Every structure is written in structure tokens, then in C-alpha cells.
């Protein structure tokens, strides 16, 4: 495994743990406003298909 990918793997593991702290009402409220949650925006930015160094 490439050493540069290890921090991303740790980030994604931590992100999954933190994702469970919010309930569905929080997500529904943000989506009703036409917004993504902060975590969803981070996921979008860190998407390997989109992200370039």
C-alpha cells in the first residue's frame, strides 16, 4: 500500500465512526435546505475519482 494512502484510510475509518453521531433528522434538515452535510462535502472533495494532488 502506498504510504500516502494510509492517512486517508485512517480518515475514512474515523469519519465512519463520527457519522453515527448524527441522527436522520439532521440529514433530512440539511437536505431539505438543498445542502450537503459537512461530512458529505468532505467525502465529495476526497473522492479519489475527483481528487488530484
mmCIF entry with sequence, helices, sheets and N, C-alpha, C, O atoms, coordinates in Angstrom:
data_MODEL
# 
_entry.id   MODEL 
# 
_entity.id                         1 
_entity.type                       polymer 
_entity.pdbx_number_of_molecules   1 
# 
_entity_poly.entity_id                      1 
_entity_poly.type                           'polypeptide(L)' 
_entity_poly.nstd_linkage                   no 
_entity_poly.nstd_monomer                   no 
_entity_poly.pdbx_seq_one_letter_code       
;(UNK)(UNK)(UNK)(UNK)(UNK)(UNK)(UNK)(UNK)(UNK)(UNK)(UNK)(UNK)(UNK)(UNK)(UNK)(UNK)
(UNK)(UNK)(UNK)(UNK)(UNK)(UNK)(UNK)(UNK)(UNK)(UNK)(UNK)(UNK)(UNK)(UNK)(UNK)(UNK)
(UNK)(UNK)(UNK)(UNK)(UNK)(UNK)(UNK)(UNK)(UNK)(UNK)(UNK)(UNK)(UNK)(UNK)(UNK)(UNK)
(UNK)(UNK)(UNK)(UNK)(UNK)
;
_entity_poly.pdbx_seq_one_letter_code_can   XXXXXXXXXXXXXXXXXXXXXXXXXXXXXXXXXXXXXXXXXXXXXXXXXXXXX 
_entity_poly.pdbx_strand_id                 A 
# 
loop_
_entity_poly_seq.entity_id 
_entity_poly_seq.num 
_entity_poly_seq.mon_id 
_entity_poly_seq.hetero 
1 1  UNK n 
1 2  UNK n 
1 3  UNK n 
1 4  UNK n 
1 5  UNK n 
1 6  UNK n 
1 7  UNK n 
1 8  UNK n 
1 9  UNK n 
1 10 UNK n 
1 11 UNK n 
1 12 UNK n 
1 13 UNK n 
1 14 UNK n 
1 15 UNK n 
1 16 UNK n 
1 17 UNK n 
1 18 UNK n 
1 19 UNK n 
1 20 UNK n 
1 21 UNK n 
1 22 UNK n 
1 23 UNK n 
1 24 UNK n 
1 25 UNK n 
1 26 UNK n 
1 27 UNK n 
1 28 UNK n 
1 29 UNK n 
1 30 UNK n 
1 31 UNK n 
1 32 UNK n 
1 33 UNK n 
1 34 UNK n 
1 35 UNK n 
1 36 UNK n 
1 37 UNK n 
1 38 UNK n 
1 39 UNK n 
1 40 UNK n 
1 41 UNK n 
1 42 UNK n 
1 43 UNK n 
1 44 UNK n 
1 45 UNK n 
1 46 UNK n 
1 47 UNK n 
1 48 UNK n 
1 49 UNK n 
1 50 UNK n 
1 51 UNK n 
1 52 UNK n 
1 53 UNK n 
# 
_struct_asym.id          A 
_struct_asym.entity_id   1 
# 
loop_
_struct_conf.conf_type_id 
_struct_conf.id 
_struct_conf.pdbx_PDB_helix_id 
_struct_conf.beg_label_comp_id 
_struct_conf.beg_label_asym_id 
_struct_conf.beg_label_seq_id 
_struct_conf.pdbx_beg_PDB_ins_code 
_struct_conf.end_label_comp_id 
_struct_conf.end_label_asym_id 
_struct_conf.end_label_seq_id 
_struct_conf.pdbx_end_PDB_ins_code 
_struct_conf.beg_auth_comp_id 
_struct_conf.beg_auth_asym_id 
_struct_conf.beg_auth_seq_id 
_struct_conf.end_auth_comp_id 
_struct_conf.end_auth_asym_id 
_struct_conf.end_auth_seq_id 
_struct_conf.pdbx_PDB_helix_class 
_struct_conf.details 
_struct_conf.pdbx_PDB_helix_length 
HELX_P HELX_P1 AA1 UNK A 3  ? UNK A 19 ? UNK A 3  UNK A 19 1 ? 17 
HELX_P HELX_P2 AA2 UNK A 24 ? UNK A 32 ? UNK A 24 UNK A 32 1 ? 9  
HELX_P HELX_P3 AA3 UNK A 38 ? UNK A 45 ? UNK A 38 UNK A 45 1 ? 8  
# 
_struct_conf_type.id          HELX_P 
_struct_conf_type.criteria    ? 
_struct_conf_type.reference   ? 
# 
loop_
_atom_site.group_PDB 
_atom_site.id 
_atom_site.type_symbol 
_atom_site.label_atom_id 
_atom_site.label_alt_id 
_atom_site.label_comp_id 
_atom_site.label_asym_id 
_atom_site.label_entity_id 
_atom_site.label_seq_id 
_atom_site.pdbx_PDB_ins_code 
_atom_site.Cartn_x 
_atom_site.Cartn_y 
_atom_site.Cartn_z 
_atom_site.occupancy 
_atom_site.B_iso_or_equiv 
_atom_site.pdbx_formal_charge 
_atom_site.auth_seq_id 
_atom_site.auth_comp_id 
_atom_site.auth_asym_id 
_atom_site.auth_atom_id 
_atom_site.pdbx_PDB_model_num 
ATOM 1   N N  . UNK A 1 1  ? 0.850   -1.190 0.000   1.00 0.00 ? 1  UNK A N  1 
ATOM 2   C CA . UNK A 1 1  ? 0.000   0.000  0.000   1.00 0.00 ? 1  UNK A CA 1 
ATOM 3   C C  . UNK A 1 1  ? 0.886   1.241  0.000   1.00 0.00 ? 1  UNK A C  1 
ATOM 4   O O  . UNK A 1 1  ? 1.899   1.297  0.697   1.00 0.00 ? 1  UNK A O  1 
ATOM 5   N N  . UNK A 1 2  ? 0.499   2.203  -0.769  1.00 0.00 ? 2  UNK A N  1 
ATOM 6   C CA . UNK A 1 2  ? 1.221   3.465  -0.848  1.00 0.00 ? 2  UNK A CA 1 
ATOM 7   C C  . UNK A 1 2  ? 1.106   4.207  0.485   1.00 0.00 ? 2  UNK A C  1 
ATOM 8   O O  . UNK A 1 2  ? 0.013   4.314  1.042   1.00 0.00 ? 2  UNK A O  1 
ATOM 9   N N  . UNK A 1 3  ? 2.234   4.722  1.003   1.00 0.00 ? 3  UNK A N  1 
ATOM 10  C CA . UNK A 1 3  ? 2.234   5.409  2.299   1.00 0.00 ? 3  UNK A CA 1 
ATOM 11  C C  . UNK A 1 3  ? 1.325   6.625  2.316   1.00 0.00 ? 3  UNK A C  1 
ATOM 12  O O  . UNK A 1 3  ? 0.817   6.993  3.375   1.00 0.00 ? 3  UNK A O  1 
ATOM 13  N N  . UNK A 1 4  ? 1.105   7.263  1.159   1.00 0.00 ? 4  UNK A N  1 
ATOM 14  C CA . UNK A 1 4  ? 0.230   8.433  1.106   1.00 0.00 ? 4  UNK A CA 1 
ATOM 15  C C  . UNK A 1 4  ? -1.226  8.079  1.358   1.00 0.00 ? 4  UNK A C  1 
ATOM 16  O O  . UNK A 1 4  ? -2.019  8.947  1.720   1.00 0.00 ? 4  UNK A O  1 
ATOM 17  N N  . UNK A 1 5  ? -1.585  6.829  1.174   1.00 0.00 ? 5  UNK A N  1 
ATOM 18  C CA . UNK A 1 5  ? -2.974  6.422  1.316   1.00 0.00 ? 5  UNK A CA 1 
ATOM 19  C C  . UNK A 1 5  ? -3.334  6.071  2.758   1.00 0.00 ? 5  UNK A C  1 
ATOM 20  O O  . UNK A 1 5  ? -4.514  6.024  3.105   1.00 0.00 ? 5  UNK A O  1 
ATOM 21  N N  . UNK A 1 6  ? -2.345  5.827  3.589   1.00 0.00 ? 6  UNK A N  1 
ATOM 22  C CA . UNK A 1 6  ? -2.615  5.446  4.977   1.00 0.00 ? 6  UNK A CA 1 
ATOM 23  C C  . UNK A 1 6  ? -3.378  6.538  5.722   1.00 0.00 ? 6  UNK A C  1 
ATOM 24  O O  . UNK A 1 6  ? -4.366  6.221  6.385   1.00 0.00 ? 6  UNK A O  1 
ATOM 25  N N  . UNK A 1 7  ? -2.972  7.810  5.649   1.00 0.00 ? 7  UNK A N  1 
ATOM 26  C CA . UNK A 1 7  ? -3.757  8.843  6.341   1.00 0.00 ? 7  UNK A CA 1 
ATOM 27  C C  . UNK A 1 7  ? -5.204  8.916  5.842   1.00 0.00 ? 7  UNK A C  1 
ATOM 28  O O  . UNK A 1 7  ? -6.114  9.169  6.632   1.00 0.00 ? 7  UNK A O  1 
ATOM 29  N N  . UNK A 1 8  ? -5.426  8.700  4.550   1.00 0.00 ? 8  UNK A N  1 
ATOM 30  C CA . UNK A 1 8  ? -6.783  8.723  4.026   1.00 0.00 ? 8  UNK A CA 1 
ATOM 31  C C  . UNK A 1 8  ? -7.595  7.563  4.577   1.00 0.00 ? 8  UNK A C  1 
ATOM 32  O O  . UNK A 1 8  ? -8.776  7.720  4.886   1.00 0.00 ? 8  UNK A O  1 
ATOM 33  N N  . UNK A 1 9  ? -6.973  6.406  4.699   1.00 0.00 ? 9  UNK A N  1 
ATOM 34  C CA . UNK A 1 9  ? -7.671  5.253  5.244   1.00 0.00 ? 9  UNK A CA 1 
ATOM 35  C C  . UNK A 1 9  ? -8.077  5.519  6.701   1.00 0.00 ? 9  UNK A C  1 
ATOM 36  O O  . UNK A 1 9  ? -9.198  5.208  7.104   1.00 0.00 ? 9  UNK A O  1 
ATOM 37  N N  . UNK A 1 10 ? -7.156  6.096  7.486   1.00 0.00 ? 10 UNK A N  1 
ATOM 38  C CA . UNK A 1 10 ? -7.466  6.440  8.874   1.00 0.00 ? 10 UNK A CA 1 
ATOM 39  C C  . UNK A 1 10 ? -8.579  7.484  8.932   1.00 0.00 ? 10 UNK A C  1 
ATOM 40  O O  . UNK A 1 10 ? -9.470  7.413  9.778   1.00 0.00 ? 10 UNK A O  1 
ATOM 41  N N  . UNK A 1 11 ? -8.513  8.457  8.017   1.00 0.00 ? 11 UNK A N  1 
ATOM 42  C CA . UNK A 1 11 ? -9.540  9.488  7.960   1.00 0.00 ? 11 UNK A CA 1 
ATOM 43  C C  . UNK A 1 11 ? -10.908 8.871  7.706   1.00 0.00 ? 11 UNK A C  1 
ATOM 44  O O  . UNK A 1 11 ? -11.882 9.213  8.377   1.00 0.00 ? 11 UNK A O  1 
ATOM 45  N N  . UNK A 1 12 ? -10.982 7.959  6.734   1.00 0.00 ? 12 UNK A N  1 
ATOM 46  C CA . UNK A 1 12 ? -12.261 7.359  6.392   1.00 0.00 ? 12 UNK A CA 1 
ATOM 47  C C  . UNK A 1 12 ? -12.795 6.480  7.523   1.00 0.00 ? 12 UNK A C  1 
ATOM 48  O O  . UNK A 1 12 ? -14.005 6.440  7.748   1.00 0.00 ? 12 UNK A O  1 
ATOM 49  N N  . UNK A 1 13 ? -11.930 5.786  8.224   1.00 0.00 ? 13 UNK A N  1 
ATOM 50  C CA . UNK A 1 13 ? -12.373 4.979  9.369   1.00 0.00 ? 13 UNK A CA 1 
ATOM 51  C C  . UNK A 1 13 ? -12.939 5.868  10.474  1.00 0.00 ? 13 UNK A C  1 
ATOM 52  O O  . UNK A 1 13 ? -13.987 5.571  11.049  1.00 0.00 ? 13 UNK A O  1 
ATOM 53  N N  . UNK A 1 14 ? -12.237 6.954  10.761  1.00 0.00 ? 14 UNK A N  1 
ATOM 54  C CA . UNK A 1 14 ? -12.708 7.903  11.779  1.00 0.00 ? 14 UNK A CA 1 
ATOM 55  C C  . UNK A 1 14 ? -14.012 8.559  11.334  1.00 0.00 ? 14 UNK A C  1 
ATOM 56  O O  . UNK A 1 14 ? -14.919 8.770  12.138  1.00 0.00 ? 14 UNK A O  1 
ATOM 57  N N  . UNK A 1 15 ? -14.090 8.874  10.065  1.00 0.00 ? 15 UNK A N  1 
ATOM 58  C CA . UNK A 1 15 ? -15.278 9.508  9.515   1.00 0.00 ? 15 UNK A CA 1 
ATOM 59  C C  . UNK A 1 15 ? -16.507 8.613  9.689   1.00 0.00 ? 15 UNK A C  1 
ATOM 60  O O  . UNK A 1 15 ? -17.583 9.099  10.037  1.00 0.00 ? 15 UNK A O  1 
ATOM 61  N N  . UNK A 1 16 ? -16.352 7.333  9.452   1.00 0.00 ? 16 UNK A N  1 
ATOM 62  C CA . UNK A 1 16 ? -17.464 6.398  9.610   1.00 0.00 ? 16 UNK A CA 1 
ATOM 63  C C  . UNK A 1 16 ? -17.935 6.329  11.063  1.00 0.00 ? 16 UNK A C  1 
ATOM 64  O O  . UNK A 1 16 ? -19.135 6.248  11.325  1.00 0.00 ? 16 UNK A O  1 
ATOM 65  N N  . UNK A 1 17 ? -16.995 6.361  12.005  1.00 0.00 ? 17 UNK A N  1 
ATOM 66  C CA . UNK A 1 17 ? -17.380 6.357  13.427  1.00 0.00 ? 17 UNK A CA 1 
ATOM 67  C C  . UNK A 1 17 ? -18.156 7.611  13.780  1.00 0.00 ? 17 UNK A C  1 
ATOM 68  O O  . UNK A 1 17 ? -19.171 7.542  14.473  1.00 0.00 ? 17 UNK A O  1 
ATOM 69  N N  . UNK A 1 18 ? -17.682 8.765  13.305  1.00 0.00 ? 18 UNK A N  1 
ATOM 70  C CA . UNK A 1 18 ? -18.326 10.034 13.632  1.00 0.00 ? 18 UNK A CA 1 
ATOM 71  C C  . UNK A 1 18 ? -19.677 10.183 12.948  1.00 0.00 ? 18 UNK A C  1 
ATOM 72  O O  . UNK A 1 18 ? -20.576 10.841 13.471  1.00 0.00 ? 18 UNK A O  1 
ATOM 73  N N  . UNK A 1 19 ? -19.815 9.578  11.795  1.00 0.00 ? 19 UNK A N  1 
ATOM 74  C CA . UNK A 1 19 ? -21.067 9.676  11.038  1.00 0.00 ? 19 UNK A CA 1 
ATOM 75  C C  . UNK A 1 19 ? -22.252 9.155  11.860  1.00 0.00 ? 19 UNK A C  1 
ATOM 76  O O  . UNK A 1 19 ? -23.373 9.643  11.719  1.00 0.00 ? 19 UNK A O  1 
ATOM 77  N N  . UNK A 1 20 ? -22.000 8.177  12.704  1.00 0.00 ? 20 UNK A N  1 
ATOM 78  C CA . UNK A 1 20 ? -23.060 7.606  13.525  1.00 0.00 ? 20 UNK A CA 1 
ATOM 79  C C  . UNK A 1 20 ? -23.548 8.515  14.638  1.00 0.00 ? 20 UNK A C  1 
ATOM 80  O O  . UNK A 1 20 ? -24.539 8.197  15.294  1.00 0.00 ? 20 UNK A O  1 
ATOM 81  N N  . UNK A 1 21 ? -22.885 9.630  14.867  1.00 0.00 ? 21 UNK A N  1 
ATOM 82  C CA . UNK A 1 21 ? -23.286 10.536 15.940  1.00 0.00 ? 21 UNK A CA 1 
ATOM 83  C C  . UNK A 1 21 ? -24.493 11.395 15.583  1.00 0.00 ? 21 UNK A C  1 
ATOM 84  O O  . UNK A 1 21 ? -25.135 11.954 16.473  1.00 0.00 ? 21 UNK A O  1 
ATOM 85  N N  . UNK A 1 22 ? -24.806 11.509 14.312  1.00 0.00 ? 22 UNK A N  1 
ATOM 86  C CA . UNK A 1 22 ? -25.926 12.350 13.888  1.00 0.00 ? 22 UNK A CA 1 
ATOM 87  C C  . UNK A 1 22 ? -27.111 11.476 13.553  1.00 0.00 ? 22 UNK A C  1 
ATOM 88  O O  . UNK A 1 22 ? -26.965 10.377 13.017  1.00 0.00 ? 22 UNK A O  1 
ATOM 89  N N  . UNK A 1 23 ? -28.284 11.978 13.877  1.00 0.00 ? 23 UNK A N  1 
ATOM 90  C CA . UNK A 1 23 ? -29.476 11.200 13.572  1.00 0.00 ? 23 UNK A CA 1 
ATOM 91  C C  . UNK A 1 23 ? -30.027 11.596 12.205  1.00 0.00 ? 23 UNK A C  1 
ATOM 92  O O  . UNK A 1 23 ? -29.563 12.551 11.582  1.00 0.00 ? 23 UNK A O  1 
ATOM 93  N N  . UNK A 1 24 ? -31.006 10.856 11.764  1.00 0.00 ? 24 UNK A N  1 
ATOM 94  C CA . UNK A 1 24 ? -31.582 11.067 10.435  1.00 0.00 ? 24 UNK A CA 1 
ATOM 95  C C  . UNK A 1 24 ? -32.233 12.442 10.305  1.00 0.00 ? 24 UNK A C  1 
ATOM 96  O O  . UNK A 1 24 ? -32.279 12.994 9.206   1.00 0.00 ? 24 UNK A O  1 
ATOM 97  N N  . UNK A 1 25 ? -32.734 13.001 11.398  1.00 0.00 ? 25 UNK A N  1 
ATOM 98  C CA . UNK A 1 25 ? -33.368 14.323 11.352  1.00 0.00 ? 25 UNK A CA 1 
ATOM 99  C C  . UNK A 1 25 ? -32.370 15.396 10.918  1.00 0.00 ? 25 UNK A C  1 
ATOM 100 O O  . UNK A 1 25 ? -32.724 16.318 10.183  1.00 0.00 ? 25 UNK A O  1 
ATOM 101 N N  . UNK A 1 26 ? -31.130 15.274 11.372  1.00 0.00 ? 26 UNK A N  1 
ATOM 102 C CA . UNK A 1 26 ? -30.094 16.236 10.988  1.00 0.00 ? 26 UNK A CA 1 
ATOM 103 C C  . UNK A 1 26 ? -29.870 16.200 9.486   1.00 0.00 ? 26 UNK A C  1 
ATOM 104 O O  . UNK A 1 26 ? -29.823 17.244 8.836   1.00 0.00 ? 26 UNK A O  1 
ATOM 105 N N  . UNK A 1 27 ? -29.731 14.989 8.929   1.00 0.00 ? 27 UNK A N  1 
ATOM 106 C CA . UNK A 1 27 ? -29.505 14.842 7.498   1.00 0.00 ? 27 UNK A CA 1 
ATOM 107 C C  . UNK A 1 27 ? -30.716 15.349 6.709   1.00 0.00 ? 27 UNK A C  1 
ATOM 108 O O  . UNK A 1 27 ? -30.555 16.043 5.705   1.00 0.00 ? 27 UNK A O  1 
ATOM 109 N N  . UNK A 1 28 ? -31.903 15.011 7.152   1.00 0.00 ? 28 UNK A N  1 
ATOM 110 C CA . UNK A 1 28 ? -33.117 15.436 6.462   1.00 0.00 ? 28 UNK A CA 1 
ATOM 111 C C  . UNK A 1 28 ? -33.247 16.955 6.444   1.00 0.00 ? 28 UNK A C  1 
ATOM 112 O O  . UNK A 1 28 ? -33.658 17.541 5.443   1.00 0.00 ? 28 UNK A O  1 
ATOM 113 N N  . UNK A 1 29 ? -32.895 17.577 7.549   1.00 0.00 ? 29 UNK A N  1 
ATOM 114 C CA . UNK A 1 29 ? -32.975 19.041 7.648   1.00 0.00 ? 29 UNK A CA 1 
ATOM 115 C C  . UNK A 1 29 ? -32.016 19.702 6.652   1.00 0.00 ? 29 UNK A C  1 
ATOM 116 O O  . UNK A 1 29 ? -32.391 20.652 5.965   1.00 0.00 ? 29 UNK A O  1 
ATOM 117 N N  . UNK A 1 30 ? -30.804 19.208 6.579   1.00 0.00 ? 30 UNK A N  1 
ATOM 118 C CA . UNK A 1 30 ? -29.820 19.765 5.648   1.00 0.00 ? 30 UNK A CA 1 
ATOM 119 C C  . UNK A 1 30 ? -30.247 19.536 4.194   1.00 0.00 ? 30 UNK A C  1 
ATOM 120 O O  . UNK A 1 30 ? -30.152 20.442 3.365   1.00 0.00 ? 30 UNK A O  1 
ATOM 121 N N  . UNK A 1 31 ? -30.711 18.339 3.892   1.00 0.00 ? 31 UNK A N  1 
ATOM 122 C CA . UNK A 1 31 ? -31.103 18.011 2.530   1.00 0.00 ? 31 UNK A CA 1 
ATOM 123 C C  . UNK A 1 31 ? -32.346 18.788 2.111   1.00 0.00 ? 31 UNK A C  1 
ATOM 124 O O  . UNK A 1 31 ? -32.484 19.141 0.940   1.00 0.00 ? 31 UNK A O  1 
ATOM 125 N N  . UNK A 1 32 ? -33.250 19.059 3.047   1.00 0.00 ? 32 UNK A N  1 
ATOM 126 C CA . UNK A 1 32 ? -34.450 19.843 2.742   1.00 0.00 ? 32 UNK A CA 1 
ATOM 127 C C  . UNK A 1 32 ? -34.083 21.266 2.335   1.00 0.00 ? 32 UNK A C  1 
ATOM 128 O O  . UNK A 1 32 ? -34.796 21.899 1.556   1.00 0.00 ? 32 UNK A O  1 
ATOM 129 N N  . UNK A 1 33 ? -32.967 21.765 2.865   1.00 0.00 ? 33 UNK A N  1 
ATOM 130 C CA . UNK A 1 33 ? -32.476 23.096 2.506   1.00 0.00 ? 33 UNK A CA 1 
ATOM 131 C C  . UNK A 1 33 ? -31.686 23.081 1.199   1.00 0.00 ? 33 UNK A C  1 
ATOM 132 O O  . UNK A 1 33 ? -31.227 24.123 0.731   1.00 0.00 ? 33 UNK A O  1 
ATOM 133 N N  . UNK A 1 34 ? -31.529 21.883 0.611   1.00 0.00 ? 34 UNK A N  1 
ATOM 134 C CA . UNK A 1 34 ? -30.751 21.757 -0.612  1.00 0.00 ? 34 UNK A CA 1 
ATOM 135 C C  . UNK A 1 34 ? -29.257 21.771 -0.359  1.00 0.00 ? 34 UNK A C  1 
ATOM 136 O O  . UNK A 1 34 ? -28.469 22.082 -1.253  1.00 0.00 ? 34 UNK A O  1 
ATOM 137 N N  . UNK A 1 35 ? -28.869 21.430 0.867   1.00 0.00 ? 35 UNK A N  1 
ATOM 138 C CA . UNK A 1 35 ? -27.457 21.451 1.244   1.00 0.00 ? 35 UNK A CA 1 
ATOM 139 C C  . UNK A 1 35 ? -26.956 20.044 1.534   1.00 0.00 ? 35 UNK A C  1 
ATOM 140 O O  . UNK A 1 35 ? -27.725 19.139 1.859   1.00 0.00 ? 35 UNK A O  1 
ATOM 141 N N  . UNK A 1 36 ? -25.647 19.890 1.407   1.00 0.00 ? 36 UNK A N  1 
ATOM 142 C CA . UNK A 1 36 ? -24.991 18.675 1.864   1.00 0.00 ? 36 UNK A CA 1 
ATOM 143 C C  . UNK A 1 36 ? -24.499 18.910 3.285   1.00 0.00 ? 36 UNK A C  1 
ATOM 144 O O  . UNK A 1 36 ? -24.250 20.049 3.681   1.00 0.00 ? 36 UNK A O  1 
ATOM 145 N N  . UNK A 1 37 ? -24.363 17.848 4.040   1.00 0.00 ? 37 UNK A N  1 
ATOM 146 C CA . UNK A 1 37 ? -23.772 17.980 5.367   1.00 0.00 ? 37 UNK A CA 1 
ATOM 147 C C  . UNK A 1 37 ? -22.273 18.202 5.198   1.00 0.00 ? 37 UNK A C  1 
ATOM 148 O O  . UNK A 1 37 ? -21.725 17.962 4.122   1.00 0.00 ? 37 UNK A O  1 
ATOM 149 N N  . UNK A 1 38 ? -21.622 18.652 6.235   1.00 0.00 ? 38 UNK A N  1 
ATOM 150 C CA . UNK A 1 38 ? -20.176 18.875 6.177   1.00 0.00 ? 38 UNK A CA 1 
ATOM 151 C C  . UNK A 1 38 ? -19.455 17.588 5.798   1.00 0.00 ? 38 UNK A C  1 
ATOM 152 O O  . UNK A 1 38 ? -18.531 17.610 4.986   1.00 0.00 ? 38 UNK A O  1 
ATOM 153 N N  . UNK A 1 39 ? -19.864 16.490 6.370   1.00 0.00 ? 39 UNK A N  1 
ATOM 154 C CA . UNK A 1 39 ? -19.231 15.202 6.065   1.00 0.00 ? 39 UNK A CA 1 
ATOM 155 C C  . UNK A 1 39 ? -19.431 14.819 4.601   1.00 0.00 ? 39 UNK A C  1 
ATOM 156 O O  . UNK A 1 39 ? -18.519 14.285 3.969   1.00 0.00 ? 39 UNK A O  1 
ATOM 157 N N  . UNK A 1 40 ? -20.605 15.084 4.065   1.00 0.00 ? 40 UNK A N  1 
ATOM 158 C CA . UNK A 1 40 ? -20.857 14.773 2.661   1.00 0.00 ? 40 UNK A CA 1 
ATOM 159 C C  . UNK A 1 40 ? -19.991 15.637 1.749   1.00 0.00 ? 40 UNK A C  1 
ATOM 160 O O  . UNK A 1 40 ? -19.513 15.167 0.716   1.00 0.00 ? 40 UNK A O  1 
ATOM 161 N N  . UNK A 1 41 ? -19.788 16.902 2.127   1.00 0.00 ? 41 UNK A N  1 
ATOM 162 C CA . UNK A 1 41 ? -18.923 17.780 1.338   1.00 0.00 ? 41 UNK A CA 1 
ATOM 163 C C  . UNK A 1 41 ? -17.478 17.286 1.385   1.00 0.00 ? 41 UNK A C  1 
ATOM 164 O O  . UNK A 1 41 ? -16.783 17.293 0.369   1.00 0.00 ? 41 UNK A O  1 
ATOM 165 N N  . UNK A 1 42 ? -17.031 16.860 2.555   1.00 0.00 ? 42 UNK A N  1 
ATOM 166 C CA . UNK A 1 42 ? -15.672 16.319 2.686   1.00 0.00 ? 42 UNK A CA 1 
ATOM 167 C C  . UNK A 1 42 ? -15.530 15.060 1.841   1.00 0.00 ? 42 UNK A C  1 
ATOM 168 O O  . UNK A 1 42 ? -14.538 14.896 1.130   1.00 0.00 ? 42 UNK A O  1 
ATOM 169 N N  . UNK A 1 43 ? -16.516 14.174 1.915   1.00 0.00 ? 43 UNK A N  1 
ATOM 170 C CA . UNK A 1 43 ? -16.474 12.949 1.114   1.00 0.00 ? 43 UNK A CA 1 
ATOM 171 C C  . UNK A 1 43 ? -16.379 13.281 -0.369  1.00 0.00 ? 43 UNK A C  1 
ATOM 172 O O  . UNK A 1 43 ? -15.637 12.633 -1.108  1.00 0.00 ? 43 UNK A O  1 
ATOM 173 N N  . UNK A 1 44 ? -17.129 14.287 -0.804  1.00 0.00 ? 44 UNK A N  1 
ATOM 174 C CA . UNK A 1 44 ? -17.087 14.690 -2.201  1.00 0.00 ? 44 UNK A CA 1 
ATOM 175 C C  . UNK A 1 44 ? -15.700 15.195 -2.585  1.00 0.00 ? 44 UNK A C  1 
ATOM 176 O O  . UNK A 1 44 ? -15.177 14.847 -3.644  1.00 0.00 ? 44 UNK A O  1 
ATOM 177 N N  . UNK A 1 45 ? -15.105 16.022 -1.716  1.00 0.00 ? 45 UNK A N  1 
ATOM 178 C CA . UNK A 1 45 ? -13.789 16.572 -2.009  1.00 0.00 ? 45 UNK A CA 1 
ATOM 179 C C  . UNK A 1 45 ? -12.697 15.515 -1.991  1.00 0.00 ? 45 UNK A C  1 
ATOM 180 O O  . UNK A 1 45 ? -11.714 15.619 -2.725  1.00 0.00 ? 45 UNK A O  1 
ATOM 181 N N  . UNK A 1 46 ? -12.864 14.505 -1.160  1.00 0.00 ? 46 UNK A N  1 
ATOM 182 C CA . UNK A 1 46 ? -11.852 13.465 -1.020  1.00 0.00 ? 46 UNK A CA 1 
ATOM 183 C C  . UNK A 1 46 ? -12.101 12.273 -1.942  1.00 0.00 ? 46 UNK A C  1 
ATOM 184 O O  . UNK A 1 46 ? -11.355 11.295 -1.901  1.00 0.00 ? 46 UNK A O  1 
ATOM 185 N N  . UNK A 1 47 ? -13.124 12.344 -2.759  1.00 0.00 ? 47 UNK A N  1 
ATOM 186 C CA . UNK A 1 47 ? -13.410 11.266 -3.696  1.00 0.00 ? 47 UNK A CA 1 
ATOM 187 C C  . UNK A 1 47 ? -12.204 11.067 -4.602  1.00 0.00 ? 47 UNK A C  1 
ATOM 188 O O  . UNK A 1 47 ? -11.766 12.000 -5.274  1.00 0.00 ? 47 UNK A O  1 
ATOM 189 N N  . UNK A 1 48 ? -11.674 9.865  -4.618  1.00 0.00 ? 48 UNK A N  1 
ATOM 190 C CA . UNK A 1 48 ? -10.460 9.581  -5.377  1.00 0.00 ? 48 UNK A CA 1 
ATOM 191 C C  . UNK A 1 48 ? -10.637 9.817  -6.868  1.00 0.00 ? 48 UNK A C  1 
ATOM 192 O O  . UNK A 1 48 ? -9.669  10.128 -7.561  1.00 0.00 ? 48 UNK A O  1 
ATOM 193 N N  . UNK A 1 49 ? -11.852 9.675  -7.369  1.00 0.00 ? 49 UNK A N  1 
ATOM 194 C CA . UNK A 1 49 ? -12.100 9.895  -8.785  1.00 0.00 ? 49 UNK A CA 1 
ATOM 195 C C  . UNK A 1 49 ? -12.022 11.381 -9.132  1.00 0.00 ? 49 UNK A C  1 
ATOM 196 O O  . UNK A 1 49 ? -11.760 11.739 -10.280 1.00 0.00 ? 49 UNK A O  1 
ATOM 197 N N  . UNK A 1 50 ? -12.249 12.250 -8.137  1.00 0.00 ? 50 UNK A N  1 
ATOM 198 C CA . UNK A 1 50 ? -12.257 13.699 -8.361  1.00 0.00 ? 50 UNK A CA 1 
ATOM 199 C C  . UNK A 1 50 ? -10.965 14.334 -7.859  1.00 0.00 ? 50 UNK A C  1 
ATOM 200 O O  . UNK A 1 50 ? -10.479 15.295 -8.457  1.00 0.00 ? 50 UNK A O  1 
ATOM 201 N N  . UNK A 1 51 ? -10.407 13.818 -6.780  1.00 0.00 ? 51 UNK A N  1 
ATOM 202 C CA . UNK A 1 51 ? -9.267  14.418 -6.104  1.00 0.00 ? 51 UNK A CA 1 
ATOM 203 C C  . UNK A 1 51 ? -7.984  14.240 -6.899  1.00 0.00 ? 51 UNK A C  1 
ATOM 204 O O  . UNK A 1 51 ? -7.666  13.135 -7.338  1.00 0.00 ? 51 UNK A O  1 
ATOM 205 N N  . UNK A 1 52 ? -7.254  15.320 -7.081  1.00 0.00 ? 52 UNK A N  1 
ATOM 206 C CA . UNK A 1 52 ? -5.935  15.272 -7.708  1.00 0.00 ? 52 UNK A CA 1 
ATOM 207 C C  . UNK A 1 52 ? -4.953  15.981 -6.818  1.00 0.00 ? 52 UNK A C  1 
ATOM 208 O O  . UNK A 1 52 ? -5.285  16.986 -6.190  1.00 0.00 ? 52 UNK A O  1 
ATOM 209 N N  . UNK A 1 53 ? -3.730  15.460 -6.759  1.00 0.00 ? 53 UNK A N  1 
ATOM 210 C CA . UNK A 1 53 ? -2.695  16.078 -5.935  1.00 0.00 ? 53 UNK A CA 1 
ATOM 211 C C  . UNK A 1 53 ? -2.120  17.276 -6.624  1.00 0.00 ? 53 UNK A C  1 
ATOM 212 O O  . UNK A 1 53 ? -1.230  17.931 -6.083  1.00 0.00 ? 53 UNK A O  1 
# 
